[in-house]
Each structure stands twice: as structure tokens, then as C-alpha cells.
Amino acid sequence: MRKAGRFILFILLGMVLYVLLVLAIPDQYSEIYSRSIVYQYDYLKSINERKIVLIGNSSLMFGLDLDTMDELSGCKSVLLGGHAGYGLPFFIEMSRDYLKSGDVVVIEFPGPTDLSVFDVDLLLTGIGKRYDMYRFFPRDELRYAMLRYPKYIKDSFNYMLNGGYHSGGVYSMEAMDHRGSMVYERGECEIPYPYERAVEMEDQYLWFEINGFTPDEQYCEYINNYVSYCRENGVTVLFTVPCYLDEAVISSAKDMDAYDASWTNALDAPYISKQKDYLFERRYVYNQAAHLNSQGAVLRTQKLYDDMRDFL
């Protein structure tokens, strides 16, 4: 009995020490661009009027100018998302509690094409100690997030001992505004020319193969359940596509149309854009095939608004 009591006491002391350690370690990721997640969430909560919520990946973060969208649409717009490794579910869940009748949700889709794309470590560094945001982890991922949390604390502790985690430039919070939107001035394309050399450096620059492609049923079910939720609450959902450097695309226009059609048939809301219309010349692209420069972001925003206009 005495041994059992000592063991329980040992566990309790260990838990107390762990909590104190968590509280004592300063936030080490406040400068990294993934912290924009927190800014996006706070901006979303702050808007009480009709709004447009845009959910997507880095193609949207680099390729959306919120000021232009606000001006064209006549209402506030909110960006949710960033790195493709986040996946979409975290941001879809984030949006639910703050949607009101009359709002419009635009999902940049396809991005990751199944629910397995969900990098918990990336999300943890973005959220940091904003524990109010942990509720947006999908239920079946929350346990895994908790299991990965000690690694987040360990990494934070190591950074603290070595002078902290510091970042700058386009992949830092220097590049973001209070809305979690990228405002960093992005100029000439940094991708080597001719493009073949870039392909050797970054395989992700290649366009995906779409022959025989079939949308993932579980993913579509999740997305369509969200569409139903929005429709029941008077919210319109629209789907758009990522943007790409035209030199990176190896699929034909016919193949892209077939790919779009496969998603159009699988999704229960309008798929408003065509992938072949979102291929951009080098002068509009920045540092990856799906990352536009500042001029390209304005052009893409104008194109997206044109696609959306009949649904607003």
C-alpha cells in the first residue's frame, strides 16, 4: 500500500513539474510564419458583419490580396490556412463557430486530396500556447496532437537554451499583417530558368498526374458534410483551385478539365474555377510553382472574384 502511494505521489509530482516547465518556457515560435494561424483566428472572431472566408494552402496565402478582395466584394474577407502540410480540416473546423447567415466560404480545392495530410507538429508551432485553439483539431487527431505536445515542449526548451528561434523574410511574421495575411513585397521570380533545373531541385514543382484519378470518398464525405452544415445555416460554399507556374504544368488542358470534372461531380457545392485558367506566367510567380508574387496575387484575386461574383 505504501509503495502504491509513493508511486502515485511520484506521478503527481512529475505532472506538476511538467506543467510548471510548460508554463515557464517562453514562446519560441512567435516570429515564424506559421504563427499567422493565431492572427487569422483572432481576425475571424473580430468580424461581426457579412464576410468572405477563404480556406486554403500556401497557394492561397501567397496568391491572395485581402485588400483587393475587400474592395471588389464590398465586404470583409478572411484568410484561413497556409502551409499545405496543415491540411484543410483544422481551418474548416475553425470556421464553423464564426459563420453567420449570408457569409460565403471559398475553399481552395483540390489541395491535399485526402484526410491523411495533417501535420500536427506544424500546427503546434503555429498555435503555441493558444490553448483555446486546440479544440479545432479534428476529434480523431486530438489524441495524436497531445502525444506530440511533449516534442513541441522539448524543441521549445532547446531553442530557449540556444538563444531562441528567430526567422525573417517571407517565411516569418515580418511578412504578415494583423489578419495573418501576407503583405511582404514579393518581386521577380526566384525559380531558376530554364525551368528544368528547378524540377531537379524541387520535385513538388511538377504537376501531378491525373490519369485514372478518383476523388477520395472519405475526404469528399467530410467536405460535403461541412457543405451541408453551411447550407443549413445560410452560408454559401464555393470551391476554387490552386495557381501554378505555367512552365511547371505537364498536363494537357483536356486532362485538367477531366480532373476538375471529377471533383465537380464529387462535391455538393459549386466548383467555380477551372484549373487551366489559373496557370500564371513567370512574371507573376515568386519562389515556388504555386507561390505568386505581389503582382500575381492581385491578378489572381481579381480572377477569383470574377469566378465568385455570381454567387455573392
C-alpha positions in Angstrom: 0.0 0.0 0.0 2.9 2.3 0.9 4.6 1.6 -2.4 1.4 2.4 -4.3 1.1 5.7 -2.5 4.7 6.6 -3.3 4.1 5.7 -7.0 1.0 7.9 -7.2 2.9 10.7 -5.4 5.8 10.4 -7.9 3.4 10.6 -10.9 1.6 13.6 -9.4 4.9 15.4 -8.8 6.0 14.6 -12.3 2.9 16.1 -13.7 3.2 19.2 -11.6 6.8 19.7 -12.7 5.8 19.2 -16.3 3.1 21.8 -16.1 5.5 24.2 -14.4 8.0 23.6 -17.2 5.4 24.2 -19.9 4.4 27.5 -18.2 8.0 28.6 -17.6 9.3 28.2 -21.2 8.8 31.3 -23.2 7.1 31.0 -26.6 9.8 30.2 -29.1 7.8 30.4 -32.3 6.4 33.9 -32.2 8.5 35.0 -35.2 7.8 32.1 -37.5 5.2 32.5 -40.3 3.0 29.6 -39.0 2.0 31.9 -36.1 -0.2 33.6 -38.7 -2.8 31.0 -37.8 -3.4 32.8 -34.5 -3.7 36.2 -36.2 -6.2 34.7 -38.7 -8.3 33.2 -35.9 -8.4 36.5 -34.0 -9.3 38.4 -37.1 -12.1 35.9 -37.9 -13.5 36.4 -34.4 -13.4 40.2 -34.7 -15.7 40.5 -37.7 -19.4 40.7 -36.9 -20.6 41.7 -40.4 -21.1 39.7 -43.5 -17.8 38.2 -44.7 -16.0 36.0 -47.1 -13.9 33.3 -45.5 -11.2 31.8 -47.8 -9.7 28.5 -46.7 -6.6 27.0 -48.5 -2.9 26.3 -48.6 0.2 28.3 -49.4 -1.0 28.9 -52.9 -3.8 31.0 -51.3 -1.5 32.6 -48.8 0.9 33.8 -51.5 -1.8 34.3 -54.1 -4.5 36.3 -52.3 -4.6 40.1 -51.7 -7.1 40.7 -49.0 -7.3 44.4 -49.6 -8.2 43.8 -53.3 -10.8 41.2 -52.3 -12.3 43.6 -49.8 -12.5 46.4 -52.3 -14.0 44.2 -55.1 -16.5 42.4 -52.9 -17.6 45.3 -50.7 -17.3 43.2 -47.5 -14.6 41.9 -45.2 -12.6 38.8 -46.2 -10.7 36.4 -44.0 -7.9 34.1 -44.9 -7.6 30.7 -43.0 -4.7 28.5 -43.8 -1.1 28.4 -45.1 1.3 25.5 -45.4 -0.1 22.6 -47.5 1.0 20.3 -44.6 -1.7 21.7 -42.4 -4.4 20.1 -44.5 -7.9 21.7 -44.5 -9.8 20.1 -41.6 -8.3 22.3 -38.9 -9.3 25.5 -40.6 -12.7 24.1 -41.7 -13.4 23.3 -38.0 -12.1 26.8 -37.0 -14.6 28.4 -39.3 -17.7 26.7 -38.0 -18.4 28.7 -34.9 -18.0 32.0 -36.6 -20.1 31.7 -39.7 -23.4 33.6 -40.0 -26.2 33.5 -42.5 -25.1 35.4 -45.6 -21.4 34.6 -45.3 -19.5 33.0 -48.2 -16.9 30.3 -47.7 -14.4 29.7 -50.6 -12.2 26.6 -50.3 -9.1 26.4 -52.4 -9.6 22.8 -53.6 -8.1 20.5 -54.5 -5.2 20.9 -52.2 -4.2 17.8 -50.3 -6.6 15.3 -51.6 -7.3 13.1 -48.5 -7.6 13.4 -44.8 -4.2 11.8 -44.1 -2.5 15.2 -44.8 -2.4 16.7 -41.3 1.0 17.8 -39.9 0.4 18.2 -36.2 3.9 19.4 -35.5 3.5 22.3 -37.9 0.1 23.3 -36.3 1.5 23.1 -32.8 4.3 25.5 -33.6 1.7 27.8 -35.1 -0.7 27.7 -32.2 1.9 27.8 -29.5 0.2 28.4 -26.1 -3.1 29.4 -27.5 -4.9 26.5 -25.9 -8.3 27.9 -26.9 -7.4 26.8 -30.4 -6.8 23.2 -29.6 -10.5 22.5 -30.0 -10.2 22.8 -33.7 -8.2 19.7 -34.1 -10.5 17.1 -35.6 -11.6 14.7 -32.9 -9.7 11.7 -34.3 -6.5 13.8 -34.4 -6.7 15.4 -31.0 -5.1 12.4 -29.2 -2.2 12.4 -31.6 -1.7 16.1 -31.1 -1.5 15.5 -27.3 1.1 12.8 -27.9 3.2 15.2 -30.0 3.0 18.0 -27.5 6.0 16.9 -25.4 8.1 17.1 -28.6 6.9 20.7 -29.0 7.9 21.5 -25.4 11.3 19.7 -25.8 12.1 21.7 -29.0 11.0 24.9 -27.4 13.3 24.2 -24.4 16.2 23.5 -26.7 15.7 26.7 -28.7 15.4 28.7 -25.4 18.8 27.3 -24.3 20.4 28.3 -27.7 19.2 31.8 -27.9 15.7 31.3 -29.2 14.1 30.6 -32.6 14.5 33.6 -35.0 13.3 34.0 -38.5 12.9 36.8 -41.1 11.8 37.5 -44.6 8.9 35.9 -46.4 8.6 32.9 -44.0 8.3 35.0 -40.9 5.7 37.1 -39.2 7.5 40.1 -40.6 5.8 39.2 -43.9 2.3 39.1 -42.3 -0.2 41.7 -41.1 -2.7 41.7 -38.2 -5.0 39.5 -40.3 -2.5 36.8 -40.8 -2.3 37.8 -44.5 1.0 38.0 -46.4 1.9 41.7 -47.2 5.6 41.1 -47.8 6.6 42.7 -51.2 7.4 39.8 -53.5 9.1 40.8 -56.7 10.8 38.9 -59.5 10.6 35.2 -59.8 13.3 33.3 -57.9 12.8 30.0 -59.7 15.8 29.2 -61.9 15.4 29.4 -65.7 15.1 27.3 -67.7 12.6 25.5 -65.6 14.1 22.0 -65.9 16.8 22.9 -63.5 14.1 23.8 -60.9 12.4 20.5 -61.4 15.6 18.7 -60.4 15.8 20.8 -57.3 12.1 20.6 -56.2 10.0 17.6 -57.2 6.9 19.3 -55.9 7.1 21.8 -58.8 5.9 19.1 -61.1 2.2 19.0 -62.0 0.5 15.9 -60.6 -0.5 13.0 -62.9 -4.3 12.8 -63.2 -4.9 9.8 -65.4 -7.3 7.5 -63.7 -7.7 9.9 -60.7 -10.7 9.2 -58.4 -11.5 11.6 -55.5 -11.1 10.0 -52.1 -14.5 9.1 -50.8 -13.8 9.7 -47.1 -12.4 13.1 -47.9 -15.4 14.1 -50.1 -17.8 12.9 -47.4 -16.1 15.1 -44.8 -16.1 18.1 -47.1 -19.8 17.5 -48.1 -20.8 17.2 -44.5 -19.3 20.7 -44.0 -21.2 22.0 -47.1 -24.5 20.6 -45.6 -23.7 22.3 -42.3 -23.1 25.6 -44.0 -26.2 25.4 -46.2 -28.4 24.7 -43.2 -27.1 27.9 -41.6 -27.5 30.1 -44.7 -23.8 30.0 -45.7 -22.7 29.6 -49.3 -19.7 27.3 -50.0 -17.7 27.6 -53.2 -14.6 25.7 -54.4 -11.7 27.2 -56.4 -8.3 25.8 -57.5 -4.6 26.5 -56.7 -2.5 28.5 -59.0 0.7 27.3 -60.8 3.6 28.5 -62.9 2.6 27.6 -66.4 6.1 26.1 -67.1 5.5 23.6 -64.4 2.3 22.1 -65.8 2.8 18.9 -67.7 -0.9 18.0 -68.0 -3.0 18.9 -71.1 -6.0 21.3 -70.9 -8.2 18.2 -71.6 -6.6 16.4 -68.7 -7.1 19.4 -66.4 -10.8 19.6 -67.5 -11.3 15.9 -66.6 -9.6 16.4 -63.3 -11.9 19.4 -62.5 -14.9 17.4 -63.6 -14.1 14.6 -61.2 -14.2 17.0 -58.3 -17.3 18.8 -59.6 -19.2 15.5 -59.6 -18.0 14.5 -56.1 -18.6 17.8 -54.3 -22.0 19.2 -53.2 -21.3 22.8 -53.8 -20.2 24.9 -56.9 -16.7 24.3 -58.2 -16.4 27.7 -59.7 -12.9 27.8 -61.2 -11.0 25.9 -64.0 -7.5 24.8 -63.3 -6.4 25.7 -66.8 -7.4 29.3 -66.1 -5.1 29.5 -63.0 -1.7 29.0 -64.8 0.5 32.1 -64.5 3.5 33.3 -66.4 6.8 33.5 -64.7 6.5 37.3 -64.2 3.6 36.6 -61.7 5.3 33.8 -59.8 7.7 34.1 -56.8 9.7 31.3 -55.2 7.7 28.1 -55.9 5.5 27.0 -58.7 2.4 27.6 -56.6 3.6 30.8 -54.9 2.7 34.1 -56.7 4.5 37.4 -56.2 2.7 40.5 -55.1 1.6 41.5 -58.6 0.4 37.9 -59.3 -1.6 37.9 -56.0 -3.6 40.9 -57.2 -4.2 39.3 -60.6 -5.3 36.0 -59.0 -7.6 37.8 -56.6 -9.3 39.6 -59.4 -9.7 36.3 -61.3 -11.1 34.6 -58.2 -13.6 37.4 -57.6 -14.8 37.1 -61.2 -15.5 33.4 -60.5 -17.3 34.2 -57.3 -19.3 37.3 -58.4 -22.5 35.5 -59.4 -22.7 33.8 -56.0 -22.2 36.8 -53.8 
